[in-house]
């Protein structure tokens, strides 16, 4: 037998938004192509994004009366 190939080239073809990148990434993940450290890094980043989104959602879901809307800088008088 010949040499064992360490790397292979794969082409994925499909329509826009058909899931090419998602499918390819999932395949690489399932085949063990992503090390544990990288997965942990992405899980940590995802948790931070979820935390940030929760803070934004909490702020945006406040009653309108609780929001402070400023139409001009406080240093300017209405005549300026």
C-alpha positions in Angstrom: 0.0 0.0 0.0 1.0 3.6 -0.6 1.5 6.3 2.0 -1.4 7.2 4.2 -2.9 10.7 3.4 -2.8 13.0 6.4 -4.9 15.7 4.7 -7.7 15.6 2.2 -9.3 18.4 0.2 -13.1 18.5 0.1 -15.4 20.8 -1.9 -18.9 21.6 -0.7 -21.3 23.1 -3.2 -24.8 24.4 -2.5 -27.1 27.3 -2.7 -26.8 30.4 -0.5 -27.9 29.7 3.1 -28.3 26.0 2.5 -26.1 25.1 5.5 -22.8 24.3 3.8 -20.6 25.9 6.5 -22.7 24.5 9.3 -22.6 21.0 7.9 -18.9 21.1 7.2 -18.2 22.4 10.7 -20.3 19.8 12.3 -18.6 17.1 10.3 -15.1 18.3 11.4 -16.3 18.5 15.0 -17.8 15.0 15.0 -14.6 13.6 13.4 -12.5 15.1 16.2 -10.9 17.8 14.0 -11.3 20.5 16.7 -9.3 20.2 19.9 -10.9 20.5 23.3 -9.2 23.8 24.1 -10.7 25.5 21.1 -14.2 24.1 21.9 -13.9 25.4 25.5 -12.8 28.8 24.2 -15.8 29.1 21.9 -18.1 27.9 24.7 -16.8 30.6 27.0 -17.2 33.3 24.2 -20.8 32.1 23.6 -21.6 32.3 27.3 -20.3 35.9 27.3 -22.5 36.8 24.3 -25.6 35.3 25.9 -24.9 37.3 29.1 -24.5 40.5 27.1 -27.7 39.8 25.2 -29.6 39.2 28.4 -28.4 42.6 29.8 -29.5 44.3 26.6 -32.9 42.5 26.6 -33.4 43.5 30.3 -32.6 47.2 29.5 -34.8 47.3 26.3 -37.7 45.6 28.1 -38.0 48.3 30.8 -41.2 50.3 30.9 -41.0 53.4 28.7 -41.4 55.7 31.8 -38.1 54.2 33.2 -36.1 55.3 30.1 -34.5 58.7 30.1 -34.5 60.4 26.7 -32.3 63.4 26.3 -33.0 65.7 23.3 -30.0 68.1 23.8 -26.9 68.1 25.9 -27.6 69.3 29.5 -25.2 72.3 29.1 -27.4 73.8 26.4 -30.3 76.0 27.3 -33.6 75.8 25.3 -32.7 79.1 23.6 -29.4 77.8 22.1 
